[in-house]
Amino acid sequence: MRIGVLTSGGDAPGMNATIRAVVRAALANKDQIFGIYDGYKGLVEGKIQEFTRKDVSEILNKGGTILGTARLPEFEYESVRKLAIKQLQKNDIEALICIGGDGTYTGALRLHEMGIKTIGIPCTIDNDIASSEYTIGFSTALNTACDAIDRLRDTSSSHQRCSIIEVMGRECGDLALYSGICCGAEYIITNETGLDKDRLLKDLKDNRLAGRRHAIVVISENLADVYQLAKEVEDYSGYECRATILGYVQRGGAPTPEDRLLAARLGKYSIDLLHEGITGVAVGVVKNELQYTPIEEALAMNNSSNEELHKLVQKIS
């Protein structure tokens, strides 16, 4: 087969490992594999290059994506997708592997509906692709967040402060939930829990009066202005309070072994499925088993945080 591979949307640690796995698996299967630069935008513009083993050497441990990534809102228009299909036909590319998150999956689904064989691989730090228990990049982002929160805890304890730390995640609270549990946060605020500001202020004031030297609050992005929240906490609770937004630092860095292994498994699995004639699907892992789900179903699934872990927080916090 002649297979194309692209990365799209926000970059995530492990994208390079995934590209490498797809390329190596394809070549081992005697396929020709083509890298498409700058996501769907590069596909429309014809930025396509045939890859060899050498092209993906020494990228396994590197963050980011050697193929580059870009957002192309215009891809929602059929006329733009037809330009992409012309580029695939021009290069005799029979199938397309799309690495990214839900936006990437949407593009892959639209191409599949127009007759292109596509497969989606979940690679996003947010862990918001519900058809897979874990996405490539989540483990690395979680490690980055935990390291930052641990460091902030040292300073908070020394200065008897409350630290409010905002982590990424978009509509999924997994980064906040997992990092908050791992770092012993007093409060974890996600889309699922919501922000009860009155209760938060009261509890933090009670903590301060009880003599607790510091407090850690981990919150998902887009739920509050954390700098304003920190001011309110300081004015009400008696804690000196600082807010920190971890931001894009969570996207970078060398992928963890867990992300590299997941990339290897899903990359090879995608090539296997293409040769079995299975397309229009998203690959993933459930209970450590490889599985695939129609992309349309994967996009429709609820991507809320782990309910079991939310209950655990209520018991131990």
C-alpha positions as CSV (number, residue, x, y, z in Angstrom):
1,M,0.0,0.0,0.0
2,R,0.9,3.7,-0.3
3,I,0.1,5.3,3.0
4,G,0.2,8.9,4.2
5,V,0.7,10.0,7.8
6,L,0.1,13.5,9.3
7,T,-0.1,15.2,12.7
8,S,-2.7,17.8,13.3
9,G,-4.0,20.1,16.0
10,G,-2.1,20.8,19.2
11,D,1.3,19.1,19.5
12,A,1.8,16.4,22.1
13,P,4.8,14.5,23.4
14,G,4.9,11.2,21.6
15,M,3.8,12.4,18.2
16,N,7.3,11.7,16.9
17,A,7.3,8.3,18.5
18,T,4.0,7.6,16.8
19,I,5.2,8.8,13.4
20,R,8.3,6.6,13.8
21,A,6.1,3.6,14.7
22,V,3.8,4.1,11.7
23,V,6.7,4.5,9.3
24,R,8.7,1.5,10.6
25,A,5.6,-0.7,10.7
26,A,4.7,0.2,7.1
27,L,8.1,-0.3,5.8
28,A,8.4,-3.7,7.5
29,N,5.2,-4.6,5.7
30,K,6.7,-3.6,2.3
31,D,4.4,-0.5,2.1
32,Q,5.4,2.9,0.8
33,I,4.9,5.6,3.5
34,F,4.6,9.3,2.9
35,G,4.9,12.1,5.5
36,I,2.5,15.0,5.1
37,Y,3.8,18.2,6.6
38,D,1.7,20.8,8.6
39,G,-1.4,18.7,9.0
40,Y,-4.4,19.1,6.8
41,K,-3.1,22.5,5.7
42,G,0.0,20.8,4.3
43,L,-2.1,18.1,2.7
44,V,-4.2,20.7,0.8
45,E,-0.9,22.4,-0.3
46,G,0.7,19.2,-1.3
47,K,3.6,19.1,1.2
48,I,4.2,15.4,0.9
49,Q,7.4,13.5,1.0
50,E,8.2,9.7,0.9
51,F,9.8,8.5,4.1
52,T,12.5,6.0,4.7
53,R,13.7,4.4,7.9
54,K,16.4,7.1,8.1
55,D,13.8,9.9,8.0
56,V,12.5,8.8,11.4
57,S,15.8,7.9,13.1
58,E,16.6,9.5,16.4
59,I,13.1,11.0,16.9
60,L,11.7,8.5,19.4
61,N,12.7,10.6,22.5
62,K,11.9,14.0,21.0
63,G,8.9,16.1,21.8
64,G,6.9,18.0,19.2
65,T,6.4,16.6,15.7
66,I,8.9,16.5,12.8
67,L,6.0,16.8,10.4
68,G,4.8,20.0,12.0
69,T,1.1,20.8,12.8
70,A,-1.3,23.5,11.8
71,R,-5.0,24.3,12.2
72,L,-7.1,24.6,9.2
73,P,-10.7,25.7,10.0
74,E,-11.5,25.8,6.3
75,F,-11.2,22.1,6.2
76,E,-14.9,21.9,7.2
77,Y,-15.7,23.0,3.6
78,E,-16.1,20.2,1.1
79,S,-14.4,22.3,-1.6
80,V,-11.2,22.4,0.6
81,R,-11.3,18.7,1.3
82,K,-11.6,18.0,-2.4
83,L,-8.3,19.8,-2.8
84,A,-6.8,17.5,-0.2
85,I,-8.2,14.5,-2.0
86,K,-6.6,15.7,-5.3
87,Q,-3.2,15.7,-3.6
88,L,-3.7,12.2,-2.3
89,Q,-4.7,11.0,-5.8
90,K,-1.8,12.9,-7.4
91,N,0.6,10.9,-5.1
92,D,-1.4,7.6,-5.5
93,I,-1.8,7.5,-1.7
94,E,-4.4,4.9,-0.8
95,A,-4.9,5.5,2.9
96,L,-4.3,8.2,5.5
97,I,-3.2,7.9,9.2
98,C,-4.2,11.0,11.2
99,I,-2.4,11.6,14.5
100,G,-4.1,14.0,16.9
101,G,-7.2,14.8,18.9
102,D,-10.9,15.4,18.3
103,G,-10.3,18.0,15.6
104,T,-8.0,15.7,13.8
105,Y,-10.6,12.9,14.1
106,T,-13.3,15.2,12.6
107,G,-11.1,15.8,9.6
108,A,-10.4,12.1,9.2
109,L,-14.1,11.3,9.4
110,R,-15.0,13.9,6.7
111,L,-12.4,12.4,4.4
112,H,-13.6,8.9,5.1
113,E,-17.1,10.0,4.2
114,M,-15.7,11.1,0.8
115,G,-14.2,7.7,0.1
116,I,-10.7,8.0,1.6
117,K,-9.4,5.2,3.9
118,T,-8.5,6.8,7.2
119,I,-7.5,5.8,10.7
120,G,-7.2,8.1,13.7
121,I,-4.5,7.7,16.4
122,P,-5.2,9.5,19.7
123,C,-2.3,11.8,20.5
124,T,-3.3,14.7,22.8
125,I,-2.2,15.7,26.3
126,D,-5.8,16.3,27.4
127,N,-6.8,12.6,27.4
128,D,-10.1,13.6,26.0
129,I,-10.6,10.9,23.4
130,A,-13.0,8.6,25.2
131,S,-12.6,5.6,22.9
132,S,-9.2,5.1,24.4
133,E,-8.5,5.0,28.2
134,Y,-5.3,6.9,27.6
135,T,-4.0,9.1,24.8
136,I,-0.4,9.4,23.7
137,G,1.0,12.5,25.4
138,F,-1.1,12.4,28.5
139,S,1.5,10.5,30.6
140,T,4.2,13.0,29.7
141,A,2.0,16.1,30.4
142,L,0.9,14.5,33.7
143,N,4.6,14.0,34.7
144,T,5.3,17.6,33.8
145,A,2.4,18.9,35.8
146,C,3.3,16.8,38.9
147,D,6.9,18.0,38.8
148,A,5.7,21.6,38.7
149,I,3.2,21.2,41.5
150,D,5.7,19.4,43.7
151,R,8.1,22.4,43.3
152,L,5.3,24.9,44.1
153,R,4.4,22.9,47.2
154,D,7.9,23.4,48.5
155,T,7.6,27.2,48.2
156,S,4.0,27.2,49.5
157,S,5.0,25.3,52.6
158,S,8.0,27.6,53.2
159,H,6.0,30.8,52.9
160,Q,2.7,29.4,54.4
161,R,0.9,30.1,51.2
162,C,-2.0,28.8,49.2
163,S,-1.0,27.9,45.6
164,I,-3.6,27.7,42.9
165,I,-2.3,25.9,39.9
166,E,-4.2,25.9,36.5
167,V,-3.5,22.9,34.3
168,M,-4.6,22.3,30.7
169,G,-7.3,19.8,29.6
170,R,-9.9,21.8,27.7
171,E,-13.3,20.1,28.5
172,C,-11.7,17.1,30.1
173,G,-10.5,17.3,33.8
174,D,-8.1,14.3,33.7
175,L,-4.9,16.4,34.0
176,A,-6.2,18.2,37.0
177,L,-7.7,15.1,38.6
178,Y,-4.6,12.8,38.1
179,S,-2.0,15.5,39.0
180,G,-4.1,16.6,42.0
181,I,-4.3,13.1,43.4
182,C,-0.6,12.4,42.7
183,C,0.5,15.6,44.4
184,G,-1.8,15.5,47.4
185,A,-3.8,18.6,46.5
186,E,-6.3,19.8,49.1
187,Y,-8.7,20.8,46.3
188,I,-9.2,19.6,42.8
189,I,-11.5,21.5,40.6
190,T,-12.6,20.2,37.2
191,N,-15.5,20.6,34.8
192,E,-17.2,17.6,36.5
193,T,-16.9,19.0,40.0
194,G,-17.5,22.6,39.1
195,L,-16.2,25.6,41.2
196,D,-18.1,26.2,44.5
197,K,-16.3,29.4,45.4
198,D,-18.1,30.0,48.7
199,R,-17.2,26.5,50.0
200,L,-13.6,26.8,48.7
201,L,-13.1,30.1,50.5
202,K,-14.7,28.9,53.7
203,D,-12.7,25.6,53.8
204,L,-9.4,27.4,53.1
205,K,-10.1,29.9,55.9
206,D,-10.9,26.9,58.3
207,N,-7.6,25.3,57.2
208,R,-5.7,28.4,58.0
209,L,-7.4,28.8,61.4
210,A,-6.6,25.2,62.1
211,G,-2.9,26.0,61.7
212,R,-2.2,24.3,58.3
213,R,0.9,25.9,56.8
214,H,-0.1,25.7,53.2
215,A,-2.8,24.6,50.7
216,I,-2.7,23.3,47.1
217,V,-5.6,23.9,44.7
218,V,-5.4,22.3,41.2
219,I,-7.9,23.6,38.7
220,S,-8.7,22.8,35.1
221,E,-8.3,25.7,32.6
222,N,-11.3,27.9,31.6
223,L,-13.1,27.5,34.9
224,A,-12.0,30.7,36.5
225,D,-9.7,33.7,36.3
226,V,-7.1,32.1,38.7
227,Y,-5.4,35.4,39.4
228,Q,-8.7,36.9,40.6
229,L,-9.5,33.8,42.5
230,A,-6.1,34.0,44.2
231,K,-6.9,37.5,45.3
232,E,-10.2,36.5,46.7
233,V,-8.7,33.6,48.6
234,E,-6.0,35.9,50.1
235,D,-8.5,38.5,51.1
236,Y,-10.9,36.0,52.8
237,S,-8.8,33.1,54.1
238,G,-5.8,34.7,55.7
239,Y,-3.4,32.7,53.4
240,E,-1.0,34.6,51.2
241,C,-2.1,33.2,47.8
242,R,-0.4,32.9,44.4
243,A,-1.8,31.6,41.1
244,T,0.3,29.8,38.5
245,I,-0.8,28.8,35.0
246,L,1.3,26.0,33.7
247,G,0.2,26.5,30.2
248,Y,2.1,25.3,27.2
249,V,5.0,23.9,29.2
250,Q,2.8,20.9,29.6
251,R,3.0,20.1,25.9
252,G,6.7,19.9,25.5
253,G,9.5,17.6,26.5
254,A,10.7,14.0,25.9
255,P,7.8,11.5,26.0
256,T,7.7,9.1,29.0
257,P,8.3,5.4,28.4
258,E,4.5,4.9,28.8
259,D,3.8,7.3,25.9
260,R,6.5,5.7,23.7
261,L,5.2,2.3,24.3
262,L,1.6,3.3,23.5
263,A,2.8,5.1,20.4
264,A,4.6,1.9,19.2
265,R,1.5,-0.3,19.9
266,L,-1.0,2.0,18.2
267,G,1.2,2.8,15.3
268,K,1.7,-0.8,14.3
269,Y,-1.9,-1.6,15.0
270,S,-3.0,1.1,12.6
271,I,-1.0,-0.5,9.8
272,D,-2.3,-3.9,10.6
273,L,-5.9,-2.6,10.4
274,L,-5.3,-1.0,7.0
275,H,-4.2,-4.4,5.6
276,E,-7.2,-6.0,7.1
277,G,-9.4,-3.6,5.2
278,I,-10.6,-1.8,8.3
279,T,-10.8,2.0,8.0
280,G,-12.8,4.9,9.2
281,V,-11.9,4.0,12.7
282,A,-10.0,5.4,15.7
283,V,-7.5,3.1,17.5
284,G,-7.0,3.0,21.3
285,V,-6.5,0.9,24.4
286,V,-9.1,-0.3,26.8
287,K,-8.0,-2.4,29.8
288,N,-4.6,-2.5,28.1
289,E,-6.1,-4.2,25.1
290,L,-5.9,-2.7,21.6
291,Q,-9.2,-1.9,20.0
292,Y,-10.8,0.2,17.3
293,T,-13.9,2.3,17.3
294,P,-15.7,4.0,14.3
295,I,-14.5,7.6,14.3
296,E,-18.0,8.9,14.4
297,E,-18.7,6.9,17.5
298,A,-15.4,7.9,19.1
299,L,-16.3,11.6,18.6
300,A,-19.7,11.1,20.2
301,M,-18.5,9.4,23.3
302,N,-18.5,11.2,26.7
303,N,-15.0,12.4,27.5
304,S,-15.5,13.3,31.1
305,S,-13.0,12.5,33.8
306,N,-12.7,9.2,35.6
307,E,-15.7,8.9,37.9
308,E,-13.9,6.4,40.1
309,L,-11.1,8.8,40.8
310,H,-13.5,11.6,41.5
311,K,-15.0,9.4,44.2
312,L,-11.5,8.6,45.5
313,V,-10.8,12.3,45.9
314,Q,-13.9,12.7,48.1
315,K,-12.6,9.9,50.4
316,I,-8.9,11.0,50.8
317,S,-8.8,14.7,50.4
